[in-house]
Amino acid sequence: MRPRLLALDLDGTLLTEDCQLPMGHVHAVQAIRHLGIDVVIATGRGLLTTRWVWRALGLQSPLVCFNGGWVGHPDLPVPIAKRSLSEDEVFEIMEALRHRDGVMCCYPDPETWVMNRDTEVTRTWRDLYRAPIQVRPDLHETWQGDSMKMMFAGTPDSVLATRNHLQERFATRFHIVISQPDRLEILPTAITKAWGLIQLAKYLGIPREAVWAAGDADNDREMLLWSGHGCAMGQAADSLRAACRHTLPSAQARGLCALVPLLERALAESS
């Protein structure tokens, strides 16, 4: 089927490890859009740290943020779809995390990022993500309202141990996934990038078979498996690459440039 929509993960796919947007990827996105294919960003981030990439690429399409929990256009007040953690759920998760060796992060809206403290893991994040991250040491006592997701940041060992702790405590009540070695994402059950991409594809009237997606991490897995053509970046884990139809070079090697001839070939074969 003719490709109509391409969903791109941000960190490790569009962006390099140091959160830079390679000019090669900018040109690749421009070439793909010139082919008549819509390009959307599908990320674990919120609008606060995604908007600059969206603007740098000159996109007009909606975004899939918070690992699928928020789908919408950056400049419109009402999202296409939204699923967040309730206040009671946030407090439950906080209670499970408060004695763990790491940092708790909450997101009361798409433009706000709050964490309970700074550590060696998080100290560079304001510059890295170009964001005014708030620090509230009393977060556990003063939090009010929903959160788009929760995130726990720490050393890889503490993140792995915390994932196991949360899975044992909550079983399947939440979707819990390690998105990067130093961070763990907690979302409402069944909320993944696939869920967000499904809502967007329905909104745009695009069938699953016409959707392509590229990513590199465990929080991309559901999206890559759901899409008609899943593309794993070269640095992805062996299990993720084996599950996808295509493997691209790594983000550091400007792997998205290899998507252009793949899509051109798919267009030619579908005509």
BALOBA-1460 file (C-alpha; in Angstrom, 3 decimals):
// residues 271
<rec num="1" residu="m" x="0.000" y="0.000" z="0.000"/>
<rec num="2" residu="r" x="1.129" y="3.546" z="-0.716"/>
<rec num="3" residu="p" x="2.919" y="5.095" z="2.316"/>
<rec num="4" residu="r" x="0.928" y="8.044" z="3.650"/>
<rec num="5" residu="l" x="2.154" y="8.658" z="7.200"/>
<rec num="6" residu="l" x="5.605" y="8.377" z="8.816"/>
<rec num="7" residu="a" x="5.893" y="8.518" z="12.612"/>
<rec num="8" residu="l" x="9.347" y="9.325" z="13.963"/>
<rec num="9" residu="d" x="10.597" y="8.850" z="17.503"/>
<rec num="10" residu="l" x="12.659" y="11.766" z="18.796"/>
<rec num="11" residu="d" x="15.566" y="10.750" z="21.050"/>
<rec num="12" residu="g" x="17.850" y="8.285" z="19.307"/>
<rec num="13" residu="t" x="15.944" y="8.548" z="16.026"/>
<rec num="14" residu="l" x="15.456" y="12.134" z="14.856"/>
<rec num="15" residu="l" x="17.906" y="13.409" z="17.474"/>
<rec num="16" residu="t" x="21.381" y="12.164" z="18.322"/>
<rec num="17" residu="e" x="22.464" y="11.095" z="21.809"/>
<rec num="18" residu="d" x="23.318" y="14.710" z="22.699"/>
<rec num="19" residu="c" x="19.871" y="15.925" z="21.565"/>
<rec num="20" residu="q" x="21.101" y="17.504" z="18.346"/>
<rec num="21" residu="l" x="19.048" y="17.529" z="15.141"/>
<rec num="22" residu="p" x="21.389" y="16.547" z="12.279"/>
<rec num="23" residu="m" x="21.010" y="18.556" z="9.082"/>
<rec num="24" residu="g" x="20.912" y="15.246" z="7.220"/>
<rec num="25" residu="h" x="17.729" y="14.354" z="9.095"/>
<rec num="26" residu="v" x="16.233" y="17.764" z="8.342"/>
<rec num="27" residu="h" x="16.863" y="17.201" z="4.633"/>
<rec num="28" residu="a" x="15.498" y="13.642" z="4.837"/>
<rec num="29" residu="v" x="12.241" y="14.847" z="6.426"/>
<rec num="30" residu="q" x="11.918" y="17.545" z="3.765"/>
<rec num="31" residu="a" x="12.439" y="14.956" z="1.018"/>
<rec num="32" residu="i" x="9.877" y="12.595" z="2.557"/>
<rec num="33" residu="r" x="7.281" y="15.346" z="2.832"/>
<rec num="34" residu="h" x="8.010" y="16.274" z="-0.784"/>
<rec num="35" residu="l" x="6.985" y="12.716" z="-1.684"/>
<rec num="36" residu="g" x="3.528" y="13.490" z="-0.315"/>
<rec num="37" residu="i" x="3.970" y="11.590" z="2.965"/>
<rec num="38" residu="d" x="2.890" y="13.228" z="6.225"/>
<rec num="39" residu="v" x="5.608" y="13.210" z="8.912"/>
<rec num="40" residu="v" x="4.709" y="13.230" z="12.613"/>
<rec num="41" residu="i" x="6.828" y="13.121" z="15.753"/>
<rec num="42" residu="a" x="5.924" y="10.356" z="18.240"/>
<rec num="43" residu="t" x="7.825" y="10.884" z="21.487"/>
<rec num="44" residu="g" x="7.839" y="10.306" z="25.201"/>
<rec num="45" residu="r" x="8.429" y="14.026" z="25.664"/>
<rec num="46" residu="g" x="5.812" y="16.724" z="26.187"/>
<rec num="47" residu="l" x="5.262" y="19.846" z="24.114"/>
<rec num="48" residu="l" x="7.706" y="21.743" z="26.308"/>
<rec num="49" residu="t" x="10.703" y="19.899" z="24.893"/>
<rec num="50" residu="t" x="9.323" y="18.798" z="21.513"/>
<rec num="51" residu="r" x="8.054" y="22.044" z="20.032"/>
<rec num="52" residu="w" x="11.495" y="23.311" z="18.935"/>
<rec num="53" residu="v" x="12.111" y="20.175" z="16.851"/>
<rec num="54" residu="w" x="8.644" y="20.450" z="15.282"/>
<rec num="55" residu="r" x="9.409" y="24.046" z="14.326"/>
<rec num="56" residu="a" x="12.943" y="23.303" z="13.110"/>
<rec num="57" residu="l" x="11.525" y="20.685" z="10.737"/>
<rec num="58" residu="g" x="8.814" y="23.047" z="9.500"/>
<rec num="59" residu="l" x="6.082" y="20.539" z="10.338"/>
<rec num="60" residu="q" x="2.378" y="21.362" z="10.311"/>
<rec num="61" residu="s" x="1.185" y="17.947" z="11.476"/>
<rec num="62" residu="p" x="-0.088" y="17.011" z="14.968"/>
<rec num="63" residu="l" x="2.228" y="15.451" z="17.539"/>
<rec num="64" residu="v" x="2.081" y="12.233" z="19.554"/>
<rec num="65" residu="c" x="3.553" y="13.115" z="22.966"/>
<rec num="66" residu="f" x="3.929" y="11.466" z="26.382"/>
<rec num="67" residu="n" x="4.370" y="8.005" z="24.811"/>
<rec num="68" residu="g" x="0.944" y="8.278" z="23.197"/>
<rec num="69" residu="g" x="-0.955" y="9.857" z="26.099"/>
<rec num="70" residu="w" x="-1.424" y="13.202" z="24.330"/>
<rec num="71" residu="v" x="-2.151" y="13.612" z="20.617"/>
<rec num="72" residu="g" x="-2.783" y="17.032" z="19.160"/>
<rec num="73" residu="h" x="-1.601" y="20.091" z="17.294"/>
<rec num="74" residu="p" x="0.918" y="22.241" z="19.195"/>
<rec num="75" residu="d" x="-0.961" y="25.467" z="18.439"/>
<rec num="76" residu="l" x="-4.499" y="24.284" z="19.195"/>
<rec num="77" residu="p" x="-5.961" y="24.219" z="22.735"/>
<rec num="78" residu="v" x="-7.967" y="20.973" z="22.466"/>
<rec num="79" residu="p" x="-6.069" y="17.707" z="21.796"/>
<rec num="80" residu="i" x="-7.227" y="15.001" z="19.412"/>
<rec num="81" residu="a" x="-6.846" y="12.403" z="22.177"/>
<rec num="82" residu="k" x="-5.615" y="12.447" z="25.766"/>
<rec num="83" residu="r" x="-5.183" y="9.918" z="28.575"/>
<rec num="84" residu="s" x="-3.464" y="10.903" z="31.829"/>
<rec num="85" residu="l" x="-2.862" y="9.533" z="35.322"/>
<rec num="86" residu="s" x="-5.451" y="10.651" z="37.875"/>
<rec num="87" residu="e" x="-4.446" y="12.501" z="41.029"/>
<rec num="88" residu="d" x="-5.062" y="9.365" z="43.118"/>
<rec num="89" residu="e" x="-2.909" y="7.296" z="40.760"/>
<rec num="90" residu="v" x="-0.116" y="9.890" z="40.919"/>
<rec num="91" residu="f" x="-0.075" y="9.699" z="44.709"/>
<rec num="92" residu="e" x="-0.036" y="5.894" z="44.608"/>
<rec num="93" residu="i" x="2.972" y="5.925" z="42.301"/>
<rec num="94" residu="m" x="4.710" y="8.616" z="44.348"/>
<rec num="95" residu="e" x="4.291" y="6.520" z="47.462"/>
<rec num="96" residu="a" x="5.890" y="3.567" z="45.664"/>
<rec num="97" residu="l" x="8.771" y="5.750" z="44.440"/>
<rec num="98" residu="r" x="9.469" y="8.061" z="47.363"/>
<rec num="99" residu="h" x="12.070" y="5.817" z="49.018"/>
<rec num="100" residu="r" x="13.754" y="4.747" z="45.772"/>
<rec num="101" residu="d" x="17.185" y="6.119" z="44.860"/>
<rec num="102" residu="g" x="16.253" y="8.510" z="42.055"/>
<rec num="103" residu="v" x="14.175" y="11.462" z="40.887"/>
<rec num="104" residu="m" x="10.391" y="11.645" z="40.452"/>
<rec num="105" residu="c" x="9.035" y="13.703" z="37.539"/>
<rec num="106" residu="c" x="5.436" y="14.813" z="36.921"/>
<rec num="107" residu="y" x="3.744" y="16.651" z="34.044"/>
<rec num="108" residu="p" x="0.548" y="18.514" z="35.004"/>
<rec num="109" residu="d" x="0.058" y="19.711" z="31.423"/>
<rec num="110" residu="p" x="1.881" y="19.357" z="28.068"/>
<rec num="111" residu="e" x="4.016" y="22.443" z="28.706"/>
<rec num="112" residu="t" x="5.178" y="21.799" z="32.293"/>
<rec num="113" residu="w" x="7.859" y="19.493" z="33.756"/>
<rec num="114" residu="v" x="8.245" y="19.198" z="37.536"/>
<rec num="115" residu="m" x="10.663" y="17.033" z="39.508"/>
<rec num="116" residu="n" x="11.301" y="16.594" z="43.219"/>
<rec num="117" residu="r" x="15.075" y="17.141" z="43.203"/>
<rec num="118" residu="d" x="18.245" y="17.475" z="41.150"/>
<rec num="119" residu="t" x="20.918" y="14.776" z="41.020"/>
<rec num="120" residu="e" x="23.989" y="14.021" z="38.939"/>
<rec num="121" residu="v" x="21.671" y="12.282" z="36.458"/>
<rec num="122" residu="t" x="19.408" y="15.307" z="35.983"/>
<rec num="123" residu="r" x="21.706" y="18.290" z="36.543"/>
<rec num="124" residu="t" x="22.368" y="18.880" z="32.833"/>
<rec num="125" residu="w" x="18.783" y="18.366" z="31.683"/>
<rec num="126" residu="r" x="17.757" y="22.032" z="31.517"/>
<rec num="127" residu="d" x="20.460" y="22.720" z="28.945"/>
<rec num="128" residu="l" x="20.143" y="19.361" z="27.212"/>
<rec num="129" residu="y" x="16.373" y="19.637" z="26.751"/>
<rec num="130" residu="r" x="16.215" y="23.451" z="26.484"/>
<rec num="131" residu="a" x="13.536" y="23.515" z="29.164"/>
<rec num="132" residu="p" x="12.804" y="25.393" z="32.422"/>
<rec num="133" residu="i" x="12.338" y="22.281" z="34.559"/>
<rec num="134" residu="q" x="10.826" y="23.098" z="37.962"/>
<rec num="135" residu="v" x="12.184" y="21.555" z="41.166"/>
<rec num="136" residu="r" x="9.717" y="21.074" z="44.033"/>
<rec num="137" residu="p" x="11.196" y="19.168" z="46.989"/>
<rec num="138" residu="d" x="7.713" y="18.974" z="48.550"/>
<rec num="139" residu="l" x="6.200" y="17.402" z="45.429"/>
<rec num="140" residu="h" x="4.867" y="14.377" z="47.310"/>
<rec num="141" residu="e" x="3.034" y="16.548" z="49.837"/>
<rec num="142" residu="t" x="1.746" y="19.351" z="47.575"/>
<rec num="143" residu="w" x="0.896" y="17.709" z="44.259"/>
<rec num="144" residu="q" x="-2.599" y="18.381" z="42.916"/>
<rec num="145" residu="g" x="-4.357" y="17.137" z="39.798"/>
<rec num="146" residu="d" x="-3.576" y="14.720" z="36.997"/>
<rec num="147" residu="s" x="-0.186" y="14.050" z="35.408"/>
<rec num="148" residu="m" x="0.327" y="13.225" z="31.733"/>
<rec num="149" residu="k" x="2.766" y="10.545" z="32.865"/>
<rec num="150" residu="m" x="5.308" y="10.000" z="35.624"/>
<rec num="151" residu="m" x="8.997" y="9.386" z="35.140"/>
<rec num="152" residu="f" x="11.651" y="8.009" z="37.458"/>
<rec num="153" residu="a" x="15.279" y="8.897" z="36.693"/>
<rec num="154" residu="g" x="18.356" y="7.299" z="38.213"/>
<rec num="155" residu="t" x="21.310" y="5.070" z="37.486"/>
<rec num="156" residu="p" x="20.627" y="2.152" z="35.125"/>
<rec num="157" residu="d" x="20.781" y="-0.269" z="38.066"/>
<rec num="158" residu="s" x="18.305" y="1.741" z="40.149"/>
<rec num="159" residu="v" x="15.972" y="2.158" z="37.158"/>
<rec num="160" residu="l" x="15.940" y="-1.587" z="36.517"/>
<rec num="161" residu="a" x="15.338" y="-2.372" z="40.194"/>
<rec num="162" residu="t" x="12.582" y="0.246" z="40.368"/>
<rec num="163" residu="r" x="10.842" y="-1.174" z="37.302"/>
<rec num="164" residu="n" x="10.797" y="-4.603" z="38.930"/>
<rec num="165" residu="h" x="9.511" y="-3.077" z="42.182"/>
<rec num="166" residu="l" x="6.660" y="-1.250" z="40.429"/>
<rec num="167" residu="q" x="5.679" y="-4.248" z="38.332"/>
<rec num="168" residu="e" x="5.540" y="-6.430" z="41.444"/>
<rec num="169" residu="r" x="3.483" y="-3.820" z="43.304"/>
<rec num="170" residu="f" x="1.076" y="-2.773" z="40.557"/>
<rec num="171" residu="a" x="1.066" y="-5.767" z="38.167"/>
<rec num="172" residu="t" x="-0.768" y="-4.576" z="35.028"/>
<rec num="173" residu="r" x="-2.459" y="-1.495" z="36.496"/>
<rec num="174" residu="f" x="-0.037" y="0.818" z="34.670"/>
<rec num="175" residu="h" x="2.100" y="0.681" z="31.555"/>
<rec num="176" residu="i" x="5.689" y="0.705" z="32.855"/>
<rec num="177" residu="v" x="8.584" y="0.892" z="30.412"/>
<rec num="178" residu="i" x="12.292" y="1.778" z="30.412"/>
<rec num="179" residu="s" x="12.626" y="4.415" z="27.692"/>
<rec num="180" residu="q" x="16.350" y="5.054" z="28.219"/>
<rec num="181" residu="p" x="18.818" y="3.293" z="30.534"/>
<rec num="182" residu="d" x="18.540" y="6.090" z="33.118"/>
<rec num="183" residu="r" x="14.763" y="6.613" z="33.087"/>
<rec num="184" residu="l" x="11.523" y="4.764" z="33.619"/>
<rec num="185" residu="e" x="8.100" y="5.870" z="32.326"/>
<rec num="186" residu="i" x="4.798" y="5.158" z="34.111"/>
<rec num="187" residu="l" x="1.587" y="5.692" z="32.120"/>
<rec num="188" residu="p" x="-2.070" y="4.675" z="32.260"/>
<rec num="189" residu="t" x="-2.575" y="1.049" z="31.346"/>
<rec num="190" residu="a" x="-2.534" y="0.337" z="27.582"/>
<rec num="191" residu="i" x="-1.181" y="3.809" z="26.782"/>
<rec num="192" residu="t" x="1.719" y="3.440" z="24.365"/>
<rec num="193" residu="k" x="2.914" y="5.219" z="21.252"/>
<rec num="194" residu="a" x="0.834" y="2.707" z="19.296"/>
<rec num="195" residu="w" x="-2.331" y="3.892" z="21.073"/>
<rec num="196" residu="g" x="-1.517" y="7.510" z="20.234"/>
<rec num="197" residu="l" x="-0.607" y="6.714" z="16.642"/>
<rec num="198" residu="i" x="-3.848" y="4.750" z="16.203"/>
<rec num="199" residu="q" x="-5.855" y="7.781" z="17.376"/>
<rec num="200" residu="l" x="-3.965" y="10.023" z="14.966"/>
<rec num="201" residu="a" x="-4.292" y="7.646" z="12.013"/>
<rec num="202" residu="k" x="-8.046" y="7.412" z="12.614"/>
<rec num="203" residu="y" x="-8.292" y="11.190" z="12.820"/>
<rec num="204" residu="l" x="-6.421" y="11.557" z="9.522"/>
<rec num="205" residu="g" x="-8.272" y="8.686" z="7.856"/>
<rec num="206" residu="i" x="-5.096" y="6.705" z="7.141"/>
<rec num="207" residu="p" x="-5.153" y="2.879" z="7.328"/>
<rec num="208" residu="r" x="-2.590" y="0.967" z="9.358"/>
<rec num="209" residu="e" x="-0.976" y="-0.508" z="6.238"/>
<rec num="210" residu="a" x="-0.106" y="3.006" z="5.000"/>
<rec num="211" residu="v" x="1.656" y="3.967" z="8.254"/>
<rec num="212" residu="w" x="5.432" y="3.706" z="8.623"/>
<rec num="213" residu="a" x="7.298" y="4.298" z="11.890"/>
<rec num="214" residu="a" x="10.906" y="4.526" z="13.061"/>
<rec num="215" residu="g" x="12.316" y="4.229" z="16.575"/>
<rec num="216" residu="d" x="15.067" y="2.743" z="18.698"/>
<rec num="217" residu="a" x="13.874" y="1.973" z="22.245"/>
<rec num="218" residu="d" x="11.475" y="-0.233" z="24.199"/>
<rec num="219" residu="n" x="8.876" y="2.535" z="24.394"/>
<rec num="220" residu="d" x="8.786" y="2.452" z="20.554"/>
<rec num="221" residu="r" x="8.119" y="-1.284" z="20.370"/>
<rec num="222" residu="e" x="4.311" y="-1.211" z="20.250"/>
<rec num="223" residu="m" x="4.313" y="1.566" z="17.646"/>
<rec num="224" residu="l" x="6.805" y="-0.242" z="15.429"/>
<rec num="225" residu="l" x="4.883" y="-3.518" z="15.640"/>
<rec num="226" residu="w" x="1.517" y="-1.852" z="14.951"/>
<rec num="227" residu="s" x="2.617" y="0.187" z="11.940"/>
<rec num="228" residu="g" x="2.522" y="-1.277" z="8.446"/>
<rec num="229" residu="h" x="6.282" y="-0.861" z="8.182"/>
<rec num="230" residu="g" x="8.299" y="-0.709" z="11.405"/>
<rec num="231" residu="c" x="11.869" y="0.575" z="11.066"/>
<rec num="232" residu="a" x="14.393" y="0.081" z="13.880"/>
<rec num="233" residu="m" x="17.421" y="2.319" z="14.189"/>
<rec num="234" residu="g" x="20.789" y="0.572" z="13.976"/>
<rec num="235" residu="q" x="21.615" y="1.046" z="17.667"/>
<rec num="236" residu="a" x="18.356" y="-0.582" z="18.812"/>
<rec num="237" residu="a" x="18.411" y="-3.823" z="20.782"/>
<rec num="238" residu="d" x="18.639" y="-7.034" z="18.763"/>
<rec num="239" residu="s" x="15.119" y="-8.053" z="19.799"/>
<rec num="240" residu="l" x="13.645" y="-4.792" z="18.500"/>
<rec num="241" residu="r" x="15.529" y="-4.957" z="15.213"/>
<rec num="242" residu="a" x="14.439" y="-8.560" z="14.728"/>
<rec num="243" residu="a" x="10.795" y="-7.585" z="15.233"/>
<rec num="244" residu="c" x="10.838" y="-4.838" z="12.579"/>
<rec num="245" residu="r" x="10.535" y="-5.040" z="8.808"/>
<rec num="246" residu="h" x="13.481" y="-2.705" z="8.239"/>
<rec num="247" residu="t" x="16.708" y="-1.792" z="10.041"/>
<rec num="248" residu="l" x="18.218" y="1.635" z="9.399"/>
<rec num="249" residu="p" x="21.695" y="2.900" z="10.290"/>
<rec num="250" residu="s" x="22.063" y="4.497" z="13.720"/>
<rec num="251" residu="a" x="20.979" y="8.042" z="14.539"/>
<rec num="252" residu="q" x="24.651" y="9.014" z="14.870"/>
<rec num="253" residu="a" x="25.142" y="7.756" z="11.287"/>
<rec num="254" residu="r" x="22.142" y="9.829" z="10.107"/>
<rec num="255" residu="g" x="20.061" y="6.690" z="9.713"/>
<rec num="256" residu="l" x="16.842" y="8.428" z="8.700"/>
<rec num="257" residu="c" x="18.452" y="9.388" z="5.394"/>
<rec num="258" residu="a" x="18.127" y="5.713" z="4.433"/>
<rec num="259" residu="l" x="14.342" y="6.015" z="4.718"/>
<rec num="260" residu="v" x="14.091" y="8.208" z="1.633"/>
<rec num="261" residu="p" x="14.985" y="5.515" z="-0.946"/>
<rec num="262" residu="l" x="12.909" y="2.942" z="0.962"/>
<rec num="263" residu="l" x="9.839" y="5.147" z="0.743"/>
<rec num="264" residu="e" x="10.541" y="6.051" z="-2.869"/>
<rec num="265" residu="r" x="10.664" y="2.348" z="-3.715"/>
<rec num="266" residu="a" x="7.430" y="1.667" z="-1.809"/>
<rec num="267" residu="l" x="5.705" y="4.489" z="-3.681"/>
<rec num="268" residu="a" x="6.913" y="3.166" z="-7.019"/>
<rec num="269" residu="e" x="5.749" y="-0.363" z="-6.204"/>
<rec num="270" residu="s" x="2.291" y="0.857" z="-5.125"/>
<rec num="271" residu="s" x="1.646" y="2.938" z="-8.253"/>
